[in-house]
Amino acid sequence: MPEPCSFSQVAVALATSSSIVVSPALIGVALERRLRARFGWRRPIGLLTVGLAVGYVWALLFNGVFGVRAGVFYYGRVIPGLAMSEGTKHQYPLYDALAMGVQMMVFTYLLGRTDAEGRTVIGAWAERRTKSGAGAAALSVVSVVLLGNLLYGAVFTPHLVTKLNGDVTEGPATELFPGVPNQPLHGGAGGGR
């Protein structure tokens, strides 16, 4: 039987309200609990491993398959050899899925790692730092939002670095959007190579 969610788990989930972040992390927690019960995995390693796998598959499906195929967004340029459908308007950088996997690995751990009282890592920390339940909830929310933004910046910084370094060179020959030129081969702050 699944463990009930604590108030701090709900606060953490609400703080990271985007379904892109919350849904795969919650799926990762539920999947890890089942796998841990079946195979006797240790919780930290299980949460991190399952979080990475679920985040990677989530990004691959929603960004790499559904998003680009439906025309929700396109990746104008990618690193050669590291993309699906490379050179077409439907290309998807596999390193994007890996970055999402790393991000979900951490969020899965934060949502799934609980103490004996059912509090998450951040919830327990927030309760030690405050005197009231409302204060702990507020500190949990602020902490997760801050951590989420820092983590997002950390895992997606390599995208910016490769773009600015001029490594992101593979793209479609035709315009992604009619009448709108594709992003330049070399550009952005620093101008690339």
C-alpha positions as CSV (number, residue, x, y, z in Angstrom):
1,M,0.0,0.0,0.0
2,P,1.4,3.4,-0.9
3,E,2.6,5.7,1.9
4,P,0.4,8.7,2.5
5,C,1.7,12.1,1.4
6,S,2.7,14.4,4.2
7,F,1.9,18.1,4.3
8,S,5.5,19.0,3.4
9,Q,5.3,16.7,0.3
10,V,2.2,18.5,-0.8
11,A,3.9,21.9,-0.1
12,V,6.9,20.8,-2.2
13,A,4.7,19.6,-5.0
14,L,2.7,22.9,-5.0
15,A,5.9,25.0,-5.0
16,T,7.1,23.3,-8.1
17,S,3.6,23.6,-9.7
18,S,4.6,23.0,-13.3
19,S,3.4,19.6,-14.3
20,I,6.7,19.3,-16.3
21,V,8.5,19.1,-13.0
22,V,6.0,17.7,-10.5
23,S,4.5,14.9,-12.6
24,P,7.6,13.0,-13.5
25,A,9.0,13.4,-10.0
26,L,5.8,12.0,-8.4
27,I,5.8,9.2,-11.0
28,G,9.4,8.5,-10.0
29,V,8.6,8.4,-6.3
30,A,5.7,5.9,-6.9
31,L,7.7,3.7,-9.2
32,E,10.7,3.7,-6.8
33,R,8.5,2.6,-3.9
34,R,7.2,-0.3,-6.0
35,L,10.7,-1.3,-7.2
36,R,12.1,-0.9,-3.7
37,A,9.4,-3.2,-2.2
38,R,9.9,-5.8,-5.0
39,F,13.7,-5.8,-5.2
40,G,14.8,-4.5,-1.8
41,W,16.7,-1.5,-3.2
42,R,18.1,1.1,-0.8
43,R,16.0,4.2,-0.9
44,P,18.5,6.9,-1.9
45,I,20.0,5.0,-4.7
46,G,16.6,3.8,-5.9
47,L,15.1,7.4,-5.9
48,L,18.1,8.8,-7.7
49,T,18.2,6.0,-10.3
50,V,14.5,5.9,-11.0
51,G,14.3,9.7,-11.0
52,L,17.0,9.9,-13.7
53,A,15.3,7.2,-15.8
54,V,11.8,8.7,-15.5
55,G,13.0,12.2,-16.2
56,Y,15.0,11.1,-19.3
57,V,12.0,9.1,-20.7
58,W,9.6,11.9,-19.8
59,A,11.6,14.5,-21.7
60,L,12.3,12.2,-24.6
61,L,8.6,11.5,-25.1
62,F,7.1,14.9,-24.4
63,N,9.8,17.1,-25.8
64,G,11.5,14.8,-28.3
65,V,8.5,13.1,-29.8
66,F,5.2,14.9,-29.0
67,G,6.5,18.4,-28.7
68,V,8.5,18.7,-31.9
69,R,6.2,16.5,-34.0
70,A,3.1,18.5,-32.9
71,G,5.0,21.7,-33.7
72,V,4.7,23.0,-30.2
73,F,8.4,24.0,-30.4
74,Y,11.4,23.2,-32.5
75,Y,15.1,23.0,-31.8
76,G,16.8,25.2,-34.4
77,R,20.3,23.9,-33.9
78,V,21.8,20.9,-32.1
79,I,25.2,19.4,-31.5
80,P,26.0,17.1,-34.4
81,G,25.7,13.4,-33.5
82,L,23.7,14.0,-30.3
83,A,20.2,14.4,-31.6
84,M,17.3,12.4,-32.9
85,S,16.1,13.3,-36.4
86,E,19.2,15.4,-36.8
87,G,19.1,18.0,-39.6
88,T,15.3,18.1,-39.8
89,K,12.7,20.4,-38.3
90,H,11.9,17.6,-35.9
91,Q,15.4,17.2,-34.5
92,Y,15.7,16.8,-30.7
93,P,18.9,17.0,-28.7
94,L,19.3,13.9,-26.5
95,Y,21.4,16.0,-24.0
96,D,18.2,17.9,-23.3
97,A,16.6,14.7,-22.1
98,L,19.6,13.9,-20.0
99,A,19.5,17.3,-18.4
100,M,15.8,16.8,-17.6
101,G,16.7,13.4,-16.2
102,V,19.3,14.9,-13.8
103,Q,16.8,17.5,-12.7
104,M,14.1,14.9,-12.0
105,M,16.7,12.8,-10.2
106,V,17.0,15.5,-7.6
107,F,13.3,16.3,-7.4
108,T,12.4,12.7,-7.1
109,Y,14.8,12.4,-4.2
110,L,13.4,15.6,-2.6
111,L,9.8,14.3,-2.8
112,G,10.5,10.7,-2.0
113,R,13.1,10.8,0.7
114,T,11.1,11.0,4.0
115,D,11.9,10.5,7.6
116,A,10.1,8.3,10.2
117,E,7.4,10.9,10.5
118,G,6.8,11.1,6.8
119,R,8.4,14.5,6.3
120,T,10.5,15.2,3.2
121,V,14.1,16.3,3.5
122,I,13.1,19.9,3.0
123,G,10.1,19.6,5.2
124,A,12.1,18.3,8.1
125,W,14.7,21.0,7.6
126,A,12.1,23.7,7.5
127,E,10.4,22.5,10.6
128,R,13.7,22.6,12.5
129,R,14.2,26.3,11.3
130,T,10.8,27.6,12.2
131,K,8.4,27.6,15.1
132,S,5.1,27.0,13.4
133,G,3.6,24.7,10.8
134,A,2.7,27.7,8.5
135,G,6.2,29.0,8.8
136,A,7.6,25.6,7.9
137,A,5.3,25.3,4.9
138,A,6.2,28.7,3.7
139,L,10.0,28.0,4.1
140,S,9.5,24.7,2.3
141,V,7.8,26.3,-0.6
142,V,10.4,29.1,-0.9
143,S,13.2,26.6,-0.6
144,V,11.9,24.3,-3.3
145,V,11.3,27.2,-5.7
146,L,14.8,28.6,-5.1
147,L,16.4,25.1,-5.3
148,G,14.3,24.3,-8.5
149,N,15.5,27.5,-10.2
150,L,19.1,26.9,-9.2
151,L,19.0,23.3,-10.4
152,Y,17.3,24.3,-13.6
153,G,20.1,26.8,-14.3
154,A,22.8,24.3,-13.4
155,V,21.5,21.5,-15.6
156,F,20.7,23.7,-18.6
157,T,23.8,25.9,-18.5
158,P,25.7,23.4,-20.7
159,H,23.1,24.2,-23.4
160,L,24.0,27.9,-23.3
161,V,27.8,27.1,-23.2
162,T,27.7,24.9,-26.2
163,K,25.6,27.5,-28.1
164,L,28.0,30.3,-27.2
165,N,31.0,28.2,-28.0
166,G,29.6,27.5,-31.5
167,D,29.2,23.8,-31.0
168,V,25.5,23.8,-31.8
169,T,25.7,23.7,-35.6
170,E,23.3,21.1,-37.0
171,G,19.9,22.3,-38.2
172,P,17.3,22.1,-40.9
173,A,18.0,23.7,-44.3
174,T,14.4,25.0,-44.5
175,E,12.8,27.6,-42.3
176,L,11.1,26.2,-39.2
177,F,8.4,28.8,-39.4
178,P,7.4,30.3,-42.8
179,G,8.8,33.8,-43.2
180,V,10.9,33.7,-40.1
181,P,14.6,33.0,-40.6
182,N,16.2,30.2,-38.5
183,Q,18.6,31.1,-35.7
184,P,22.0,32.1,-37.0
185,L,24.7,29.4,-37.0
186,H,26.9,31.6,-34.8
187,G,25.4,34.2,-32.6
188,G,24.2,35.2,-29.2
189,A,26.4,36.8,-26.6
190,G,30.0,36.2,-27.5
191,G,29.2,35.5,-31.1
192,G,30.4,31.8,-31.1
193,R,33.5,30.8,-33.1
